[in-house]
Each structure stands twice: as structure tokens, then as C-alpha cells.
Amino acid sequence: DKKRISLGMKQLTPHPWDSIGDKYEKGTKVRGKVVSLTDYGAFIEIEKGIEGLIHISEMSWTQHVKHPSQVVSLGQIVEAVVLNIDKEERKLALGMKQLEPDPWEELAEKYPVGSRHKGIVRNITNFGVFVELEPGVDGLIHISDLSWTKKIRHPGEFVKKGEELEVVVLAVDKEQRRIALGHKQIQEDPWDYFEQKYKVGTLTEGKIERIIEKGVIVELPDGVDGFVPVSQLSFAPVRVISDYFKIGDRLPLRVVEFEKASKKIVLSAVEALRTMDQAAIDAYNAEHPVPNADKVVIDTSRSYFDSSEAADYEGIETKLQPDEHISSALYPSLVTSYTVPPAEPKDEPIIPKTEATAQVQTSESEQPSQSESLNVETTAESQVESGEVSVEFDLELKPETPESEDKEPQQ
């Protein structure tokens, strides 16, 4: 049996970490070489045997660093500040941004609540728009703070990336480093004026801007959007709105519901037509030839509007999840529900499934007849047996039984 003795050289000198507390304290400035890059930060060798980590969150006060290579490179000599020393775990936390004053200490004074500024649209999401106020300083305009009068489904309908936008500061959170902005607040809230102009019973005119499943969105003379339920477009039932009404059509309208708090104006073409003579009604029916509309005997003594139809204006309720960089405390509206109009439905064909020796599922664009289904099955079956399957179907092969030849395919 051989006996071996293990020797070590590093033990001849004290371990660098034994005296690290004497050399480096929290807040000490150090210089070192970048020796490694990871997804979460950069390792800096400040002396032989001692490396510290600069986390990506400690590289810049304002820039959202996703990878350390955006700021440093391998072999680069950098300066940093000691943030924390863990002797037991032998971990050293460093920071680069601490070499400069925190700009957020001054941002609250530079961008006080209520102040107006101009910025550049840098990013558009489904819940709002990020506007750059100065290099590295972005603020969020929530979708609900873009316009007083428009029902915006997506911010991309209202602004474009790179566009200059005037904004008002709504809130500043120094701890979370977030600024809430508004665009509609550069103007006074017009709904006090609308409340007087669009009282229930007021006659007006609107231009169709958008057709949705439950009715149409119209633009009124002051640029504010209103909703006309499908039942209020004609005296007769309208099955497919786009068959008789087009974008840009102008409709005579009467206000049937107004809600200032929810910014909602509901209108009716039917109620407006009830106040007009027969010639005007005939002209409307000719322009929008809904079947049987001209045969309806109009009862001028009653209203044709059902207030429950106004609920259709709420559209589809959508719960928005706040982005990981967004503070729900600063932007509370991000975690509340808001409504967007539903998309116009599309008729989808019903595809029957045919089952025999092979079960063939056709694409949505094809709806074969019973005889055609049998032909497809036979072809698919012969191709499977010959090993030459090139059809784009999902095939489910079943063992043949004598009874299967006599059975008709199931629908």
C-alpha cells in the first residue's frame, strides 16, 4: 500500500478574505478587472483571490440594463463602490451607479406633479405608452389617460413610436423610480360641457367610426365618441350591420342615455327618425335598406329604446396584468378592469367528423359532403397501406373488423 501526503502552497500565506474587512468597508471605492459576465451581472477581480459581483440592477440609475455587456466588457478595468461584504459566504457586492449622484433625487423637483413637458414615444404596450422625458428617464401614460373623448382599444391607434407628445406629470415615485404621465390632462375635462350639450333627448348627427358586434361607434360633432346599439339602427331587425351600414356613414341620432362618470353617450337613430316626417324616414330606409324596415308601422306614442341595451357599450371586460417594470401602487389603474369593444364575429364553418377505418379531420376551409368524406377516407386508407402518406390530415388508424365494412360512417 502506497502512502501519500497532500501538500499546499496557498496555505503559506493568509487567505485574502481573512483581512478583507481591514481593507474594504461599505462605501469604499475600488478598481478591478472584469473577469466574467453572466446574465445577472459582471464579476470584478479587485485583487488576487477576491472577486466581487456588480449586479445588472447596480449598473445604472436610469438605464434598464438587461445584460452586463451593455455596460462593460471582459478585460475592462472599471471602478465600483463596495455595497456589502459577506465574510462567511465570501461574497462581495459592488455597484457602479453609486459612483454618480442618484438623478431621481432631483427628478421630483425637476418634474413636479402638474408640470407640462414634451417627450418622445419610445414604447407602446396594450396598457399604455412609455414616453422618454430625457435620456434614461421614461414615464408611462396609461391608455385611459390618452384621450377624454375617444374609446381607444389599443394605444397604437392614437400615437406612433417616435412621435413627440405633450404630457402632464400625474405622479412621481422616487422609491420605485416611476413617473405616471397623462396626455388628456393637457386639456380641460370636456365632459362638463358634454353634459349640457348632449342631454337625453337631444337631436344630433354622428359619423360611423367603427362597427362592432352589438352596434356602431359614432363620432359626434365635438369629436366625442358615442354608441348606437344595433336595435337602434333601424325599425326592423339588423342581422349583419356591415351589410347596410358603412364606415363614414352619417346618421341622424337622438341621445337616449348619458353618463358623465363612465364617459358614456348612447344614441338612437330610430328615436331620431320618430321625430321626422315620412319623407326623411323613406330616404333613410333607402340609404340603409334593412329588410322590412319600410313596412314597419311606426308608433310615435312610445319609445323604441330599451335601457338594458346600453350595457352592450361596456364591450368585453378585460383584466390587465401590470408589466414587471410597472408599479401597481403608482399606476393603480393597471390592475383594475377596463373595457374594450369586441371584435366583429366571424362565421366559422362547422366541420363534421367522419369515422371509419381512418378518421380524417379536414381543414376549416373545407366542409366535405358525406360522399366526399368517404372518397377522402378511401384515398387516405390506400395511401397508408402503400406507405405513401402525403395528405395534410390527422389520421387515426383503427384495426379493421368485418362489421366496419357494413357500417355507414358516423357523422
C-alpha positions in Angstrom: 0.0 0.0 0.0 1.2 3.4 -1.0 1.0 6.3 1.4 0.5 9.8 0.1 0.9 13.2 1.6 -1.1 16.1 0.2 0.7 19.5 0.2 -0.5 23.0 -0.4 1.2 26.3 -1.2 -1.6 28.8 -0.8 -1.6 28.0 2.9 1.8 29.6 3.3 0.1 33.0 3.1 -3.0 34.3 4.8 -6.3 33.9 2.8 -7.2 37.3 1.2 -10.7 37.1 2.7 -9.3 36.9 6.3 -8.3 40.5 6.1 -10.9 41.9 3.7 -12.6 43.8 6.4 -9.5 45.7 7.2 -9.1 46.8 3.5 -12.6 47.3 2.3 -15.7 48.7 4.0 -19.1 49.6 2.8 -18.8 52.6 0.6 -15.2 52.1 -0.3 -14.3 52.8 -3.9 -12.3 50.1 -5.7 -10.9 49.3 -9.1 -10.8 45.9 -10.8 -10.8 43.9 -13.9 -13.9 42.3 -15.5 -13.2 38.6 -15.4 -16.6 37.1 -16.1 -20.0 38.1 -17.5 -23.3 36.3 -16.6 -26.9 37.1 -17.4 -27.3 38.7 -14.0 -24.1 40.7 -13.7 -20.3 41.1 -14.0 -17.6 39.6 -11.7 -14.8 42.0 -11.0 -11.4 40.9 -9.6 -10.2 43.7 -7.3 -7.2 41.7 -6.1 -5.8 38.2 -6.4 -8.3 35.8 -4.8 -11.1 38.4 -4.3 -13.9 38.9 -6.8 -17.0 41.0 -6.4 -20.3 41.0 -8.3 -21.9 44.0 -9.9 -25.5 43.1 -10.4 -27.2 44.5 -13.5 -29.5 46.5 -11.3 -26.5 48.3 -9.8 -25.0 49.4 -13.1 -27.2 52.4 -14.0 -29.7 54.7 -12.2 -31.8 55.2 -15.3 -31.0 52.7 -18.0 -32.8 49.3 -17.9 -29.8 47.0 -18.2 -30.8 43.6 -19.5 -27.3 42.2 -19.8 -24.0 43.4 -18.4 -22.4 43.5 -21.8 -24.5 46.7 -22.4 -22.3 48.5 -19.9 -19.0 46.6 -19.5 -16.8 44.1 -21.4 -14.4 41.3 -20.5 -10.9 42.6 -19.5 -12.2 46.1 -18.9 -10.9 48.0 -15.9 -13.8 49.5 -14.0 -14.4 51.5 -10.9 -17.1 50.4 -8.4 -18.3 51.0 -4.8 -18.5 48.3 -2.1 -22.1 47.7 -1.2 -21.9 44.7 1.1 -19.3 42.2 2.4 -20.3 38.7 3.5 -17.2 37.1 5.0 -18.8 33.8 5.9 -20.1 33.2 2.3 -17.1 35.1 0.9 -19.3 37.3 -1.3 -18.7 40.9 -2.2 -21.4 43.1 -3.7 -20.3 46.0 -5.8 -22.1 48.8 -7.6 -21.2 51.2 -10.4 -24.2 53.6 -10.4 -23.2 54.7 -6.9 -20.2 56.5 -8.3 -22.7 59.1 -9.6 -25.4 61.1 -7.8 -28.8 59.5 -7.9 -30.7 61.6 -10.6 -34.0 60.6 -9.0 -33.3 62.8 -6.0 -33.6 65.7 -8.4 -36.3 64.4 -10.7 -39.1 65.0 -8.2 -38.1 68.7 -8.2 -37.5 68.7 -12.0 -40.8 67.1 -12.8 -43.3 68.2 -10.2 -46.9 66.9 -10.3 -48.9 69.0 -12.6 -46.0 70.2 -14.7 -46.1 70.0 -18.5 -43.4 68.6 -20.7 -42.7 67.2 -24.1 -41.3 63.7 -24.7 -40.7 61.1 -27.3 -42.9 57.9 -27.5 -40.3 55.0 -27.0 -42.6 52.0 -26.4 -46.2 51.1 -26.9 -47.9 48.3 -25.0 -51.5 47.2 -24.7 -52.0 49.1 -21.5 -50.2 52.4 -22.3 -47.4 54.4 -23.8 -43.9 54.9 -22.4 -42.6 58.4 -23.1 -38.9 59.4 -22.7 -38.7 62.8 -20.9 -34.9 62.8 -21.1 -32.2 60.1 -21.8 -32.8 57.3 -19.4 -36.0 58.8 -17.8 -39.3 57.3 -19.0 -42.8 57.9 -17.8 -46.0 55.9 -18.5 -49.2 57.2 -20.0 -52.0 54.7 -19.2 -54.4 54.0 -22.0 -57.2 55.7 -20.0 -55.1 58.9 -19.8 -54.6 59.4 -23.6 -58.0 60.9 -24.5 -61.1 62.4 -22.9 -63.3 61.6 -25.9 -62.1 58.5 -27.7 -62.7 54.9 -26.8 -59.2 53.6 -27.6 -58.8 49.8 -27.9 -55.0 50.0 -28.2 -52.6 52.9 -27.8 -51.2 52.3 -31.2 -54.5 53.7 -32.6 -53.7 57.0 -31.0 -49.9 57.5 -31.1 -46.9 56.1 -33.1 -43.5 55.2 -31.9 -41.0 58.1 -32.2 -43.8 60.7 -32.1 -43.4 63.8 -29.9 -46.1 64.0 -27.3 -47.1 66.7 -24.8 -47.7 65.3 -21.3 -48.6 66.3 -17.8 -46.9 64.7 -14.7 -49.6 62.9 -12.6 -47.3 61.2 -10.0 -43.7 60.6 -9.2 -42.5 57.6 -7.1 -38.8 58.1 -6.2 -38.5 54.7 -4.4 -39.9 52.7 -7.3 -38.4 55.1 -9.9 -41.5 55.6 -11.9 -43.4 58.5 -13.3 -47.1 58.5 -14.2 -48.0 60.8 -17.1 -51.2 61.9 -18.8 -51.9 63.3 -22.2 -55.5 64.1 -22.0 -54.9 66.3 -19.0 -53.2 69.0 -21.2 -56.8 70.0 -21.9 -59.7 70.6 -19.5 -62.2 67.8 -19.0 -64.9 68.5 -21.6 -67.5 66.2 -20.0 -69.0 69.1 -18.0 -69.7 70.8 -21.4 -70.9 67.5 -22.9 -73.3 67.0 -20.1 -75.1 70.2 -21.1 -74.8 69.7 -24.9 -75.8 66.0 -25.0 -78.7 65.8 -22.6 -81.1 62.9 -23.0 -83.5 63.8 -25.9 -81.0 66.0 -27.8 -81.0 65.6 -31.5 -77.6 65.4 -33.2 -75.7 63.7 -36.0 -72.9 61.2 -35.9 -70.4 59.6 -38.3 -69.8 55.8 -38.1 -66.2 55.2 -37.0 -66.3 51.6 -36.1 -68.7 48.6 -36.4 -68.8 46.1 -33.6 -70.9 43.1 -32.8 -73.5 45.0 -30.7 -73.8 48.2 -32.7 -71.7 51.0 -34.1 -69.3 53.6 -32.6 -70.1 57.1 -33.9 -68.2 60.4 -33.7 -70.3 63.3 -32.7 -69.8 66.9 -33.7 -67.4 67.7 -30.9 -65.1 64.7 -31.6 -66.5 62.6 -28.8 -67.5 59.0 -29.4 -70.9 57.6 -28.8 -72.6 54.2 -29.1 -75.6 53.2 -31.2 -77.0 49.7 -30.3 -77.8 47.5 -33.2 -81.5 47.6 -32.4 -81.4 51.4 -32.7 -80.1 51.5 -36.2 -83.4 50.5 -37.9 -87.1 49.9 -37.2 -86.5 46.3 -38.5 -84.0 43.8 -37.0 -80.5 44.1 -38.4 -78.7 40.8 -38.7 -75.4 41.9 -40.2 -74.7 45.5 -39.6 -72.0 45.9 -42.3 -74.5 44.8 -45.0 -76.4 48.1 -44.5 -74.1 50.5 -42.7 -70.6 51.5 -43.7 -67.7 53.3 -42.0 -68.2 57.1 -42.7 -72.0 56.9 -43.0 -73.7 59.9 -41.2 -76.7 59.0 -39.1 -79.5 61.2 -37.6 -79.3 60.5 -33.9 -81.0 61.2 -30.6 -79.3 60.9 -27.2 -81.1 58.2 -25.1 -78.6 57.9 -22.3 -75.7 60.0 -20.9 -73.4 59.0 -18.1 -70.7 61.5 -17.2 -68.9 59.3 -14.6 -68.4 56.5 -17.1 -67.9 58.8 -20.1 -70.8 57.1 -22.0 -73.2 58.5 -24.5 -75.8 56.2 -26.0 -77.7 57.3 -29.1 -80.5 56.0 -31.3 -81.2 56.6 -35.0 -84.7 55.1 -34.5 -85.7 57.7 -31.9 -84.4 60.4 -34.1 -86.4 59.1 -37.1 -89.6 59.1 -34.9 -89.4 62.9 -34.8 -89.1 63.3 -38.6 -91.6 63.2 -41.4 -92.2 60.2 -43.6 -90.1 61.5 -46.5 -87.0 61.7 -44.2 -87.7 58.1 -42.9 -88.1 56.8 -46.5 -84.8 58.4 -47.5 -83.1 56.8 -44.5 -84.5 53.4 -45.3 -83.5 53.7 -49.0 -79.9 54.6 -47.9 -79.9 51.7 -45.4 -82.2 49.1 -47.0 -82.7 46.8 -44.0 -85.4 44.2 -45.0 -88.9 45.1 -43.9 -87.9 48.4 -42.4 -90.2 50.2 -44.8 -93.1 48.0 -43.8 -93.0 48.8 -40.1 -95.9 50.9 -38.8 -94.2 53.5 -36.6 -95.8 54.1 -33.2 -94.9 57.6 -32.3 -96.5 57.3 -28.8 -93.9 55.0 -27.4 -90.1 54.8 -27.3 -88.3 52.0 -29.1 -85.2 52.2 -26.8 -84.6 49.6 -24.0 -82.2 51.0 -21.4 -80.7 47.5 -20.9 -79.2 47.8 -24.4 -76.8 50.4 -23.2 -75.0 47.7 -21.3 -73.7 46.5 -24.6 -71.5 49.6 -24.8 -69.3 48.1 -22.0 -68.0 45.6 -24.5 -65.6 42.8 -23.3 -64.3 43.2 -19.8 -60.5 42.7 -19.8 -58.2 42.4 -16.7 -54.9 43.9 -17.4 -51.8 42.5 -15.8 -49.2 45.2 -14.9 -45.9 44.9 -16.6 -42.9 43.7 -14.4 -41.5 47.2 -14.6 -44.7 48.9 -13.6 -45.7 49.8 -10.1 -49.3 48.9 -9.2 -49.1 51.5 -6.4 -48.1 54.3 -8.8 -50.3 53.1 -11.6 -53.3 51.7 -9.8 -55.4 51.7 -13.0 -53.2 49.0 -14.5 -54.7 46.4 -12.1 -58.3 47.4 -12.5 -60.5 46.3 -15.2 -61.3 48.4 -18.3 -63.4 47.6 -21.3 -62.7 47.4 -25.0 -65.3 46.8 -27.7 -65.4 43.2 -29.0 -64.2 42.4 -32.5 -66.7 41.7 -35.2 -67.6 38.0 -35.1 -66.6 35.7 -38.0 -68.8 32.9 -39.2 -66.8 29.7 -38.7 -68.0 26.6 -40.6 -69.0 23.5 -38.6 -66.8 20.6 -39.7 -68.4 17.2 -39.4 -66.2 14.4 -38.3 -66.3 11.1 -40.3 -65.2 7.9 -38.7 -64.5 4.6 -40.4 -61.2 2.7 -40.9 -59.4 6.1 -40.9 -60.7 9.2 -39.1 -60.0 12.2 -41.3 -60.2 15.8 -39.9 -60.4 18.4 -42.7 -59.2 22.0 -42.6 -61.7 24.7 -41.6 -61.9 26.0 -45.1 -63.3 22.6 -46.4 -66.6 21.0 -45.4 -67.0 17.8 -47.4 -70.2 16.1 -48.1 -70.9 12.5 -46.9 -69.8 11.0 -50.3 -66.8 13.2 -50.5 -65.8 12.2 -47.0 -65.9 8.5 -48.0 -63.8 9.2 -51.0 -61.2 11.0 -48.9 -61.2 8.1 -46.4 -60.7 5.6 -49.1 -57.8 7.5 -50.6 -56.2 8.1 -47.2 -56.6 4.4 -46.4 -54.9 3.3 -49.6 -52.1 5.7 -49.1 -51.5 4.4 -45.6 -51.4 0.8 -46.8 -48.9 1.7 -49.6 -46.7 3.8 -47.2 -47.2 7.0 -49.3 -49.0 9.3 -46.9 -48.7 12.9 -48.2 -52.1 14.3 -47.4 -52.3 17.0 -44.7 -54.8 15.3 -42.4 -54.7 13.9 -38.8 -55.1 10.2 -39.3 -56.3 7.8 -36.6 -55.9 4.2 -37.8 -58.2 1.6 -36.3 -58.0 -2.2 -36.7 -60.3 -3.5 -39.4 -63.3 -5.5 -38.3 -65.7 -7.4 -40.6 -68.5 -5.2 -39.2 -66.8 -1.9 -40.3 -67.4 -2.7 -44.0 -71.2 -2.7 -43.5 -71.4 0.3 -41.2 -72.1 3.7 -42.6 -69.7 6.5 -41.5 -70.8 8.3 -38.4 -71.5 12.0 -38.7 
